[in-house]
């Protein structure tokens, strides 16, 4: 209320100090300003997410047939969301995902699922979004690889009409010996006919267990090799480069695969690769958590985990492409920031003791390694 009163007072003072325009009294000018219509919406905004009781069969507009890539990709991601959430709930044993379904007035919507206070996972999220709208060209640039022009042919300053569908997940276990995991798989189109796929799955342990990394990376190398022998080396390096926290000179975690702007093959080939990758999340990640979730740990080891979560937060808020895209396109804030842990820690000028387990994994964050 105080802030609103201050804004009104400042606006009134400004109006009183402004000279009247010719032929109009100051009171008339103020009345006209007060009744002026708000600016027309040019795309999705922060306040146009409307909760609905249950998810419709599809959130893709009816203009596309059932065989369109838009509907096909959405259907595949919804099935993956159900599979992954069910497997996580089963392993946790206590936690359950809260589901929020929402839609937007200009089309699209989402299904956000978040588990908080689980036995194994302190916080886990897995959210689907289907978005229609137009965005500034700089927002489009933030959603794609640097140097890739997806607004070719558009006039400077002209907004780009787009469609986007994606499934994103981050899972933060309680036990510091169990790693955090993130994935995102997405499909974009612009009304100009440009399309591309992107995605990846990566892992962020607080402590190094080489067998766990071999299992995780090996799962995705097998999938990559089945689709293109060049994929794993290329996408593993892409992940190592992408998840770099530049101001720290270290990576967020120990990588995985990451790819973007993929449209150099037939759409169905890119779709099949994305489908295989998202459906491998359970096999790549849950066996590692199952192995580590009950291991003993000390208060010092918990503090180190929280410090690494602090690095996670730094990357997501400063560099993450999906976060920047969501903020620039009026995304649903609770879904955008779902990835952040409930607890994190920052210590001033912290340096692990030489020869410690913390120093061991920090060296891996400083210099990328091959795991398979």
C-alpha positions in Angstrom: 0.0 0.0 0.0 2.8 2.4 0.9 4.5 1.7 -2.5 1.2 2.3 -4.4 0.6 5.5 -2.5 4.1 6.7 -3.2 3.6 6.0 -6.9 0.3 7.8 -7.0 1.8 10.8 -5.2 4.7 11.0 -7.5 2.5 10.7 -10.6 0.2 13.4 -9.2 3.2 15.7 -8.4 4.6 15.2 -11.8 1.3 16.0 -13.4 0.9 19.2 -11.3 4.4 20.3 -12.2 3.9 19.7 -16.0 2.7 22.7 -18.0 -0.8 22.4 -19.4 -1.0 21.7 -23.2 -2.7 24.3 -25.3 -6.5 24.2 -25.2 -6.6 21.7 -22.3 -6.9 22.3 -18.5 -4.5 20.5 -16.2 -7.4 18.6 -14.6 -8.6 17.5 -18.1 -5.2 16.2 -19.0 -4.9 14.3 -15.8 -8.3 12.8 -16.3 -7.4 11.7 -19.8 -4.2 10.1 -18.6 -6.0 8.2 -15.8 -8.6 6.7 -18.2 -6.1 5.9 -21.0 -6.3 2.3 -22.2 -3.4 0.0 -21.1 -0.9 -0.9 -23.9 -1.9 -3.8 -26.1 -0.2 -7.1 -25.3 2.5 -8.1 -27.8 3.2 -11.6 -26.4 2.9 -13.7 -23.3 3.0 -11.8 -20.0 3.6 -12.6 -16.4 -0.1 -12.5 -15.4 -1.8 -14.5 -18.2 -1.4 -18.0 -16.7 -4.8 -19.3 -15.6 -5.0 -22.4 -13.4 -7.3 -25.1 -14.6 -8.5 -28.2 -12.8 -7.0 -30.9 -15.1 -4.9 -31.2 -18.2 -6.7 -31.3 -21.6 -5.8 -34.0 -24.1 -3.5 -31.5 -25.8 -2.3 -27.9 -25.3 -1.4 -27.5 -28.9 -3.9 -25.4 -30.8 -6.4 -27.2 -33.1 -4.9 -25.9 -36.3 -2.4 -28.7 -36.5 -3.4 -32.3 -37.1 -2.5 -35.1 -34.8 0.5 -36.0 -36.9 2.1 -32.6 -36.7 5.5 -32.4 -35.0 4.0 -30.0 -32.4 1.4 -32.5 -31.2 3.8 -35.5 -31.6 6.5 -33.9 -29.5 4.0 -32.8 -26.8 2.5 -36.3 -26.6 5.9 -37.9 -26.2 7.0 -35.4 -23.5 3.8 -35.9 -21.5 4.3 -39.7 -21.5 7.9 -39.2 -20.4 6.8 -36.9 -17.6 4.4 -39.5 -16.3 7.0 -42.3 -16.5 9.8 -40.3 -14.8 7.6 -38.9 -12.0 6.1 -42.3 -11.2 9.6 -43.8 -11.0 10.9 -41.0 -8.7 7.9 -41.3 -6.4 8.3 -45.1 -6.2 12.0 -44.7 -5.2 11.4 -41.9 -2.7 8.7 -43.9 -0.9 7.2 -40.8 0.8 7.3 -37.8 -1.4 4.6 -37.1 -4.0 4.6 -34.6 -6.8 2.2 -31.7 -6.5 0.7 -30.9 -9.9 -0.4 -27.5 -11.2 -2.0 -27.3 -14.6 -2.3 -23.9 -16.3 -3.2 -22.4 -19.6 -2.6 -19.0 -21.4 -5.2 -16.9 -23.1 -3.3 -16.9 -26.4 -2.9 -20.7 -26.4 -0.7 -23.2 -24.8 -0.1 -23.9 -21.1 1.7 -26.3 -18.9 1.8 -29.1 -16.4 4.1 -28.3 -13.5 5.0 -31.1 -11.0 7.1 -30.4 -7.9 8.0 -32.7 -5.0 9.1 -31.1 -1.8 10.0 -32.7 1.5 10.6 -36.2 0.1 12.6 -38.9 1.9 15.2 -39.2 -0.8 14.7 -35.9 -2.7 14.6 -32.6 -0.9 13.1 -31.1 -4.0 12.3 -32.5 -7.4 10.6 -30.9 -10.3 9.4 -32.0 -13.8 7.4 -29.5 -15.8 5.9 -29.4 -19.3 5.3 -26.2 -21.1 3.6 -25.4 -24.5 4.0 -21.8 -25.4 2.6 -19.7 -28.3 3.5 -16.0 -28.7 5.9 -13.5 -30.1 9.2 -12.5 -28.7 11.9 -9.9 -29.2 14.7 -11.0 -31.4 17.1 -10.8 -28.4 14.9 -13.3 -26.5 15.1 -15.6 -29.5 18.9 -15.3 -29.6 19.0 -16.2 -25.9 17.2 -19.5 -26.7 19.6 -20.6 -29.4 23.3 -21.1 -29.8 25.4 -17.9 -30.1 25.8 -17.0 -33.8 22.7 -18.9 -35.0 20.2 -16.5 -36.7 16.7 -17.7 -36.2 15.1 -14.4 -37.1 16.5 -14.2 -40.6 14.4 -12.0 -42.8 12.8 -10.1 -39.9 13.1 -6.3 -39.7 15.2 -4.9 -36.9 13.0 -4.6 -33.8 10.3 -6.8 -35.3 8.9 -9.4 -32.9 9.2 -13.1 -33.9 6.0 -15.3 -33.7 7.0 -18.7 -32.2 5.9 -22.0 -30.8 7.9 -23.9 -28.2 7.3 -27.2 -26.4 9.6 -28.5 -23.7 10.0 -30.8 -20.7 12.4 -29.7 -18.0 13.4 -31.4 -14.8 15.8 -30.8 -11.9 16.2 -33.2 -8.9 18.0 -32.3 -5.7 18.6 -35.3 -3.3 19.1 -34.9 0.4 22.2 -37.1 0.7 25.3 -35.3 -0.4 26.6 -38.6 -1.9 23.7 -38.7 -4.3 24.0 -36.4 -7.3 21.6 -33.7 -8.6 20.3 -34.3 -12.1 18.9 -32.0 -14.8 17.4 -32.6 -18.2 15.5 -30.5 -20.8 14.2 -31.5 -24.2 12.5 -29.0 -26.4 11.2 -28.2 -29.9 10.9 -24.7 -31.4 9.2 -23.4 -34.5 8.8 -19.8 -35.8 5.9 -18.7 -38.0 8.5 -18.2 -40.7 8.9 -22.0 -41.0 12.2 -22.3 -39.1 12.4 -25.3 -36.7 14.9 -26.9 -34.4 15.4 -29.4 -31.6 17.5 -29.0 -28.4 18.1 -30.7 -25.1 20.3 -32.7 -22.9 20.7 -34.5 -19.6 23.5 -33.7 -17.1 24.6 -34.7 -13.7 25.9 -32.7 -10.7 27.5 -34.7 -7.9 29.0 -33.1 -4.8 31.4 -36.1 -4.4 33.1 -38.2 -7.0 32.3 -41.8 -7.6 33.8 -42.8 -10.9 31.6 -45.8 -11.4 28.5 -43.6 -11.2 29.9 -41.3 -13.8 30.7 -44.2 -16.1 27.2 -45.5 -15.8 25.5 -42.1 -16.4 27.7 -41.1 -19.3 27.8 -44.7 -20.7 24.0 -44.7 -20.9 24.0 -41.6 -23.0 26.9 -42.7 -25.1 25.1 -45.9 -26.1 22.1 -43.8 -27.2 24.2 -41.4 -29.1 26.1 -44.1 -30.9 22.8 -45.7 -32.0 21.8 -42.5 -33.7 25.0 -41.0 -34.9 28.6 -42.1 -34.0 29.7 -38.5 -33.8 27.0 -37.4 -31.4 28.5 -38.3 -28.0 31.9 -36.6 -28.4 30.3 -33.6 -29.8 27.4 -33.3 -27.3 29.6 -34.2 -24.3 32.0 -31.4 -25.2 29.0 -29.1 -25.8 27.8 -29.8 -22.2 31.2 -29.2 -20.7 31.4 -25.9 -22.5 27.8 -24.8 -21.9 27.7 -25.6 -18.1 30.8 -23.5 -17.4 30.4 -21.0 -14.6 32.6 -18.4 -16.3 33.1 -16.1 -13.2 34.2 -19.2 -11.2 36.3 -20.9 -13.9 34.6 -24.2 -13.1 31.7 -26.3 -14.4 28.3 -26.6 -12.6 28.7 -30.4 -12.5 30.3 -33.3 -14.4 28.3 -32.9 -17.6 26.5 -35.3 -19.8 25.2 -34.3 -23.2 23.8 -31.0 -24.5 22.7 -30.0 -28.0 20.8 -27.2 -29.6 19.7 -25.8 -33.0 19.5 -29.3 -34.4 17.8 -29.2 -37.8 20.4 -30.7 -40.2 18.5 -34.0 -40.6 14.9 -35.0 -41.2 12.6 -33.8 -38.3 11.7 -37.4 -37.4 15.4 -38.3 -36.9 15.9 -35.5 -34.5 12.6 -36.4 -32.8 13.7 -40.1 -32.4 16.9 -39.0 -30.7 15.2 -36.7 -28.3 12.7 -39.4 -27.5 15.4 -41.9 -26.7 17.3 -39.5 -24.6 14.4 -38.4 -22.4 13.2 -42.0 -22.0 16.7 -42.9 -20.7 16.6 -40.6 -17.7 15.3 -43.2 -15.3 17.9 -45.8 -16.3 20.8 -43.3 -16.3 20.0 -41.6 -13.0 17.9 -43.6 -10.6 20.4 -46.5 -10.2 23.0 -44.0 -9.1 20.7 -42.4 -6.5 19.6 -45.8 -5.3 23.2 -46.7 -4.6 24.0 -43.5 -2.7 20.8 -42.4 -1.0 21.4 -44.2 2.3 25.2 -43.7 2.6 26.4 -42.0 5.9 27.6 -38.5 5.7 29.0 -35.8 8.0 27.9 -32.2 8.7 30.9 -31.0 6.8 30.0 -33.1 3.7 26.4 -31.7 3.9 27.9 -28.2 4.0 29.9 -28.9 0.9 26.8 -30.2 -0.9 25.1 -26.9 -0.1 28.0 -24.9 -1.4 27.9 -26.8 -4.7 24.2 -26.0 -4.8 25.2 -22.4 -4.5 27.2 -22.8 -7.7 24.1 -24.4 -9.2 22.1 -21.3 -8.4 24.7 -19.0 -9.8 24.8 -20.8 -13.1 21.0 -21.0 -13.4 20.4 -17.3 -12.7 23.3 -15.9 -14.6 23.9 -18.2 -17.6 21.1 -20.7 -18.2 19.6 -20.3 -21.6 16.2 -21.6 -20.5 15.9 -19.3 -17.5 16.8 -16.3 -19.6 14.3 -17.3 -22.3 11.5 -17.8 -19.8 12.1 -14.5 -18.1 12.2 -12.6 -21.4 9.0 -14.2 -22.8 6.8 -13.7 -19.7 7.0 -17.3 -18.5 5.4 -18.7 -15.4 7.8 -17.7 -12.6 7.2 -20.8 -10.4 8.0 -23.1 -13.3 11.0 -21.1 -14.4 12.6 -21.1 -10.9 11.5 -24.7 -10.2 15.2 -25.7 -10.8 16.5 -23.9 -7.7 17.2 -25.9 -4.6 15.3 -25.2 -1.3 18.6 -24.7 0.5 22.1 -23.6 -0.6 25.2 -22.1 1.0 27.9 -19.5 0.2 31.1 -19.3 2.3 33.5 -16.5 1.8 36.6 -17.5 -0.1 36.2 -21.2 0.6 39.0 -23.5 -0.5 39.0 -27.2 0.0 41.9 -28.8 1.9 44.5 -30.3 -0.4 44.0 -34.0 -0.9 40.4 -34.0 0.4 37.4 -35.5 -1.4 36.2 -32.0 -2.0 39.4 -31.0 -3.7 39.3 -34.1 -5.8 36.0 -33.3 -7.4 36.7 -29.6 -7.6 39.6 -30.5 -9.9 37.1 -32.3 -12.1 35.0 -29.1 -12.2 38.1 -27.1 -13.2 39.2 -29.5 -15.9 36.7 -31.7 -17.9 37.4 -35.4 -18.0 36.3 -38.3 -20.2 34.3 -40.9 -18.3 33.8 -43.6 -20.9 
